[in-house]
Amino acid sequence: MKISFTTLLILVLSFISLPTWAEDDEAVVAPAIYYMMPEPFTINFLNQSKQQARYLQIKVALKAYDQAIIDSAELNLPMLQDGLRTLFSEQSTESIGSVEGRQALQASSLEVVKTILKEETGKDNLDAVYFTSFILQ
């Protein structure tokens, strides 16, 4: 059985280029980085709830793929806490009592944090804000 030179060349080249194709398929994806704000936010809704004692407690985590933005969030933590506390205090128990209301608050929280980080650092590449705990009593 005689193998032609062309067939042998094609076989050799296909084995050489195979690892190159494999590298292209494995796109390098940076892992997500999370930062958990150290203290939960506790908001008293006495004025918004017709003088009935109502409280909101939220634990907040930030997600990014860039360590620099997480470091910036840590450095600017007092401003972020103040901005979020103001946002949370402006809510009513009715507006956050539904899943849609919580999702809207989460989206607003992301915008508040991104705005503060953009003003302070010039970067706003934060990807998400998560409420790891959301208690309305």
C-alpha positions as CSV (number, residue, x, y, z in Angstrom):
1,M,0.0,0.0,0.0
2,K,1.6,3.2,-1.2
3,I,0.6,6.6,0.3
4,S,1.1,9.5,-1.9
5,F,3.2,12.5,-0.8
6,T,0.2,14.8,-0.9
7,T,-1.9,12.6,1.3
8,L,0.9,12.3,3.8
9,L,1.4,16.1,3.8
10,I,-2.3,16.7,4.4
11,L,-2.3,14.3,7.4
12,V,0.8,15.9,8.9
13,L,-0.6,19.4,8.5
14,S,-4.0,18.5,10.0
15,F,-2.3,17.2,13.1
16,I,-0.2,20.3,13.4
17,S,-3.1,22.7,13.1
18,L,-5.4,20.8,15.4
19,P,-4.1,22.3,18.6
20,T,-4.5,25.8,17.1
21,W,-8.2,25.2,16.5
22,A,-8.6,24.0,20.1
23,E,-7.1,27.1,21.4
24,D,-9.5,29.3,19.4
25,D,-12.5,27.4,20.9
26,E,-11.4,28.1,24.4
27,A,-12.0,31.8,24.8
28,V,-10.5,33.2,27.9
29,V,-13.3,34.5,30.1
30,A,-12.4,36.4,33.2
31,P,-14.2,35.2,36.3
32,A,-16.7,37.4,38.0
33,I,-15.6,39.3,41.1
34,Y,-18.0,40.0,43.9
35,Y,-17.9,42.6,46.7
36,M,-20.3,42.2,49.6
37,M,-21.0,45.5,51.3
38,P,-20.1,44.9,54.9
39,E,-23.3,46.1,56.6
40,P,-26.9,45.7,55.6
41,F,-29.0,48.8,54.9
42,T,-31.9,49.2,57.4
43,I,-34.5,51.7,56.5
44,N,-37.4,52.8,58.7
45,F,-40.6,53.4,56.7
46,L,-42.6,55.0,59.5
47,N,-43.5,58.1,57.4
48,Q,-44.2,56.2,54.2
49,S,-46.4,53.6,56.0
50,K,-49.0,55.8,57.7
51,Q,-47.1,55.8,61.0
52,Q,-47.0,52.0,61.2
53,A,-43.7,50.6,62.1
54,R,-42.3,49.2,58.8
55,Y,-38.6,48.3,58.1
56,L,-36.6,47.4,55.1
57,Q,-33.3,45.6,55.4
58,I,-31.2,44.9,52.3
59,K,-27.8,43.3,52.0
60,V,-26.0,44.4,48.8
61,A,-23.3,42.8,46.7
62,L,-21.6,44.2,43.6
63,K,-20.4,42.2,40.6
64,A,-17.7,43.1,38.1
65,Y,-15.2,41.5,35.9
66,D,-12.6,44.2,36.6
67,Q,-10.7,44.1,39.9
68,A,-10.0,47.8,39.6
69,I,-13.8,48.7,39.8
70,I,-14.2,46.5,42.8
71,D,-11.2,48.2,44.5
72,S,-12.8,51.6,43.6
73,A,-16.1,50.6,45.2
74,E,-14.3,49.6,48.4
75,L,-12.4,52.9,48.4
76,N,-15.6,54.9,47.8
77,L,-17.8,52.8,50.2
78,P,-19.1,55.7,52.3
79,M,-20.3,57.5,49.2
80,L,-21.9,54.3,47.8
81,Q,-23.6,53.6,51.1
82,D,-25.0,57.2,51.3
83,G,-26.3,57.1,47.7
84,L,-28.0,53.7,48.2
85,R,-29.4,54.7,51.6
86,T,-30.9,57.8,50.0
87,L,-32.4,55.7,47.2
88,F,-33.8,53.1,49.6
89,S,-35.3,55.8,51.8
90,E,-37.1,57.4,48.9
91,Q,-39.1,54.2,48.3
92,S,-42.5,53.3,49.5
93,T,-43.6,50.0,50.9
94,E,-46.0,49.6,48.0
95,S,-43.4,50.2,45.4
96,I,-41.0,47.6,46.7
97,G,-43.6,45.1,47.8
98,S,-43.7,43.3,44.5
99,V,-41.1,41.4,42.5
100,E,-41.2,44.0,39.8
101,G,-40.7,46.7,42.4
102,R,-37.7,45.0,43.8
103,Q,-36.2,44.5,40.3
104,A,-36.8,48.2,39.5
105,L,-35.0,49.1,42.8
106,Q,-32.2,46.8,41.9
107,A,-31.8,48.5,38.5
108,S,-31.9,51.9,40.1
109,S,-29.3,50.8,42.6
110,L,-27.0,49.8,39.8
111,E,-27.4,53.2,38.2
112,V,-26.7,55.0,41.5
113,V,-23.5,53.0,42.1
114,K,-22.3,53.4,38.5
115,T,-22.9,57.2,38.6
116,I,-20.9,57.6,41.8
117,L,-18.1,55.4,40.5
118,K,-18.0,57.3,37.2
119,E,-17.8,60.7,39.1
120,E,-15.1,59.5,41.4
121,T,-12.9,57.2,39.2
122,G,-14.0,57.8,35.6
123,K,-15.0,54.1,35.3
124,D,-18.5,52.7,35.5
125,N,-17.9,49.1,34.3
126,L,-19.8,47.6,37.2
127,D,-22.0,44.7,35.9
128,A,-24.6,44.1,38.5
129,V,-26.0,44.9,41.9
130,Y,-27.5,42.0,43.8
131,F,-29.7,42.0,46.9
132,T,-28.5,39.0,48.8
133,S,-31.1,39.6,51.4
134,F,-34.3,41.6,51.2
135,I,-36.5,41.8,54.3
136,L,-39.6,44.0,54.4
137,Q,-41.4,43.9,57.7
